Amino acid sequence: MYFGFIYNKMIKINEEVKYIYEFIRVLKMEKSKKYLEKVYIVIAILLTLFILGKVIIDSNICGTNDGYLHLIKIMGVNEIIKEGQFPPIIDAGFCNGYAINLFYNPLTTYISLICGLIVNNFALGIKIMLIIMMFLAIIFMYMFLKNVTKKTGVAIAGAIFYITNPYYLSNIFIRGAIGESAALTFLPLLFLGLYNLFNGDRKKHYFITIAATGLILAHNITTLYAAIISGIYVLINFRKLKEKDVLIKILTNILFIIGMSLLFIYPLILHRFSGEYVIFDSDLMRTNGARVASSVITFKELFTEIPSQSVIFRLNIIQVVLFVLSIFCYRFIDKKDRKIYLSFIIFAILSVILCMTKNIWKIAPDILCNIQFPWRLLGFSGFFISTIAGINLFIILKKIFKNKENGLIFIIIPIALLSLLYAYSLDYKDYTVKKDDNESIEFINNNINNINYMNINREYMPSKTYKALSQNPERVDGESIFIIKGDANIESANKNELVYNITLTDIKENTSIEVPFLFYKGYNAYIENDKNGKRDIDVKESDYGFLKIDIPKEYENGMIKVEYKTPTSYYIVYIISFMTLIGFIINIISSNIKIKNKEITEEGIS
């Protein structure tokens, strides 16, 4: 009896050991499978980035529409820094002191500049920057979809879909629109923050600040439309606005966004109200309703290449097919996610419709017409379509394989890579010009101190100067001092970088001179002689967009000095932006500590 008891116990222990062994074996298999899935995902991301990154490296950035202008701007900023001007805004050797770094968002400029200095090639620096932003785009899209759907398959498919949108790649390979392509990097992160605020645990709402600041520092137009779409999404979730915690977090994010981007926003606004510049002129910038309406595309261009078009507008057909299947997939979406799912479908359809509809743009407010080309909305439609396509792909495969989620990643990734194959098959080189990067760098280096208006983007100059280019080009191109009112004898006039020393004699009353520096805030002037001493003079804008100096009537002769000095307010806003960044980081750290302490306390109580 005793031995029988022992025997039964041994059998039971043996069965338990077998059970434990089987459990460990299954667990090892699961771990091995998860490890294999992670490796598979990493390989897919690296393969995608390698293929597209190699195309970027092998391309000539100066052969794109705007690539040369970005290269000359980055090299110009490097020269300004060498001269000791901070923030680096006005280059003395460009077009009578051109503000190449005042109105254009600085993020891509500085990243490209740093990368270019490291590799000793600024064209390559731009390419490296584009690859970095592409990598971040795929990571942010993965984070967004993983957070929303909790499905790795959806996240990886949507991430690959996003950067294989032909318009996204056209911005890089054809247009050379480095600011716009970089701005699209932050769209997924923006909606990750918004989704977390309204539908998640609200711990990561600060992604709103990071994304919005990135957008502002990357591209104005993309920022404007991202703000409008985000505002609509907030209104869709208006019920959550009744919660005090949500409102506090929204206001906190807004304050951080303004503070961190003030270093760019402030000089822009200052010049918006202190002078007239091409970038703010709707006629010169083609930002009125009629001009924008004339740039719409046709439905045919969304699916085929038209010989006369300058950009590839084609949608990725694989993503479009998956998007259309929303009719079937909607009923399988979790109820808590149906709002964002439907919102993205509507946003995608509206974005595409606005690209093709003339009459809407003819009556659109002026601020919306800053888009210049309605087809820029294809960048947004690409984000929304790729999100829905990733979700639908997962649902369809799950139904085909009878709700078995395990192993779907091994089917999803090859389908997603077909999207890459489709995008790669489009011949972007047909749309570029034969302009070599190295030759362009050599030309700019040899002429860095003598760049004229025909070699650079003229959007950031005074409107008066731009108009005078066609009316009186010799007058605008010159570097001579002009007496535009009254009379005086110009004894000498010496220019050194952004400093002009002028000696005048026999000055008549009410005399005004024009100094050939383009009019921007920061120029100071004074006149000095032995009899009257030294006196500051107000600097105004002349009829040609240069500096106008009104000579005080008591001076019959004197030495005038005109020079650019960085406005003190610029330093102040840089300090504010830096301190806001520090405050933002401290806020994130302190919030995470509070959350962890709260979780520990709750666990202890339970």
C-alpha positions, 0 to 999 in steps of 0.5 A: 500500500505504501509503495502504491502510494509512492508509485502514484506520487511518482507518476503524478510528479512525472506528469507535472514534470512533463507538463512543465517541460512542455510549457517551457518548450512552448514558451521557448518556441513563442520567444523564438517566434517573437524574436524571429518576428522582430528580426524580420521587421528590422530587416524589412525596415532596413531593406526599405531604407537601404533601397530608398536611401541608395536612390537618394545618395546616388541622385543629384540633389541639384538636379531637382527643382529646388535642390540647388537653391537649398545647397546655395542657402546651406553653403551661405549659412556656413559662410555667415557663421564663419563671419561670426554673425549669430543667428546666421541670417544675412549673407553679405556676398549674396545680392546686396546682403540677402537674408537667406536664413530669415523666412525659410524654416531652419530645421533642414538647413541646420541638420544638412549643414552639420551633416555636410560639415562632418562629411565635407560635402554639403550636397551629401549633407542634404542627402544624409538629412533626408535619409535621417528624416525618412528613418524618423518618418517610418519610426513615428508612423510605426509608433502611431499605428502600434499605439492605436491598433496594438498590432505589430503587423498594422504598424509595420505595413502602414510605416512602409506604406507611408514612405512609399507614397509616390508624392512623398518620394517626389518631394525628394527625388524630383522637387527637392522640397526638403522642408516639405518632405521633412515636415511630413515626418512629423505628421504621424507623431502629431496624431500619436500625441492627439490620439493619446490625449483623447483616447489613450492614457494621456501619458504621452500627450507631449508628442504634440509639442515635439511634432508641432515644433518640428513642423513649424521649424520644417515647413510653413505650409505643411504646418498650416494645414496640419494645424487645420486638420488637427483642429478638426480632429480636436472638434471631433473629440469635443466631448473630451474638451469638457475634462479639465485635464485635457484642456490643461494638457492642450494649453500646456502643449500650446505654450511649449510649442510657441516658446520652443519655436519662437526663435523662428516665428518672431523674426518672421512676424517682425518682418511681416509688419515692418516691410513688404517682402515677396514671400508675403505678397499673394500676387508675386507668390501666386497665392491668390485663389485664381492662381491656386485654382489653375494648379489643380490636377486631374483625376487621370494624373492620380493613376497615370503619368502625364507627359506635361506634368512636372511631378509624379502625382500618382497614388500607390495603387496597392494602397488605393486598393486596400483603402477601397476595401474599407467598405468591407473592413469597417464592420471589423473595427473596434468601436473605440477606434471607429471614430479615428478610422472614419475621420482618416477616411474622410480626411484622405478623400477630402485631401484628394478632392481638394487637389482636383477642384478649381471652384473651391480654391477660387473662393478660398480665404487668402490664408488657405491659398498660401498652399500655392499648389493644391496637389501638396495635399497629396502629402496628407492624403498619403498619411491617411491612406497608408494608415487605413491601408495598413489596418485593412491589410491586417483585417483581410489577412486575419479573415483569410486565415480564420482569425489566426494572428500568429505568423501574419507578419510574415505575410504582411511584410512581403505585401508591404514591400510590394508597395516599395517595389511599385514606388521604386519602379516609377522613373523619377529621373525623367523629371530631373535636369542634368545638374551635377552636385560637385560642379554646383558646389565648385561654382558656389565656392568660387562665387560665394562672395558674388552671388546675384539675384539670378542665382538664388531664390528671390522670395525673401527679398523686398517686394520693391527690389523684386519688381525693380529687377525687370524694370531697372536691373542695372540699378538693382544689381549695382553696389553704388551709393545713390543720392536720391534726394537733395545733393552732396559730394561722395568723397569715398564709399567703402563696403566691407561685408555688411558695413558701409563707410561713406564720406560726404561733403557739401551736403545740401539740406534735406538730402537722402542717400540710398545704401545698397543693402537690402532692407531688413531689420537690424541695420543701424547708421550714424553720422559724425564730424568734428563740428556736430559730433556723432548722431544716430540716423533712422534707417528706412526703406528706399523705393528700390528696397534698399536702405534709405538714409536721411541726412540731418540738416545741420550736417554739411559734411561727415562720415556715415557708417551703416552696419548690420547688427543682430537685433537684441530681441533675436538673442532674447527669443533664442534664450526664451526658446532654449529655456522653454526646451529645458522646461519641456524636458524637465516637465516630461521627466517630472511627469513620468516620475509622478506617474511611476510613484502613483503606480507604485502607490496603487500597487502597494495598496492593492 
